[in-house]
Amino acid sequence: MEFNFLTTAIAALIPLIMGFIWYGPMLFQKAWMKEMGFTEESLKGGNMALIFGLSYVLNFFNCRPTTNLSNSSVWCTICING
């Protein structure tokens, strides 16, 4: 089984892109902020580079190939077969 670093790096971006769309102004940003009790000002206080950086690193490790494909994620399957 060969590890494809580039495919894994790209696959790790997919959950971030989906989150940007889902929680962004195009879809559910206002409803999500209202339900969570957030305001625009409270979100500005967060360290976005740290949040998105850690999310990417964790997504990358989630994409790692495993020997038991039945327990792997869809992204892992893409990385191995891609």
PEDA-V209598 format. One record per residue. N is the residue number from 1. SS is DSSP state (alpha for helix, beta for strand, coil for the rest). PHI is phi as a letter, one per 20 degrees, with the letter a starting at -180 (999 if undefined). Layout:
[[N | SS | PHI] [N | SS | PHI]]
//
This chain:
[[1 | coil | 999] [2 | coil | e] [3 | coil | e] [4 | coil | d] [5 | alpha | f] [6 | alpha | f] [7 | alpha | f] [8 | alpha | f] [9 | alpha | f] [10 | alpha | f] [11 | alpha | f] [12 | alpha | f] [13 | alpha | e] [14 | alpha | g] [15 | alpha | f] [16 | alpha | f] [17 | alpha | f] [18 | alpha | f] [19 | alpha | f] [20 | alpha | f] [21 | alpha | f] [22 | alpha | f] [23 | coil | e] [24 | coil | e] [25 | coil | f] [26 | coil | f] [27 | coil | c] [28 | coil | d] [29 | alpha | g] [30 | alpha | f] [31 | alpha | f] [32 | alpha | f] [33 | alpha | f] [34 | alpha | f] [35 | alpha | f] [36 | alpha | e] [37 | coil | m] [38 | coil | e] [39 | coil | c] [40 | alpha | g] [41 | alpha | f] [42 | alpha | f] [43 | alpha | f] [44 | alpha | f] [45 | coil | f] [46 | coil | e] [47 | coil | e] [48 | alpha | f] [49 | alpha | f] [50 | alpha | f] [51 | alpha | f] [52 | alpha | f] [53 | alpha | f] [54 | alpha | f] [55 | alpha | f] [56 | alpha | f] [57 | alpha | f] [58 | alpha | f] [59 | alpha | f] [60 | alpha | f] [61 | alpha | f] [62 | alpha | f] [63 | coil | e] [64 | coil | f] [65 | coil | f] [66 | coil | c] [67 | coil | f] [68 | coil | d] [69 | alpha | f] [70 | alpha | f] [71 | alpha | d] [72 | coil | e] [73 | coil | e] [74 | alpha | f] [75 | alpha | f] [76 | alpha | f] [77 | alpha | f] [78 | alpha | f] [79 | alpha | f] [80 | alpha | f] [81 | alpha | e] [82 | coil | f]]
//
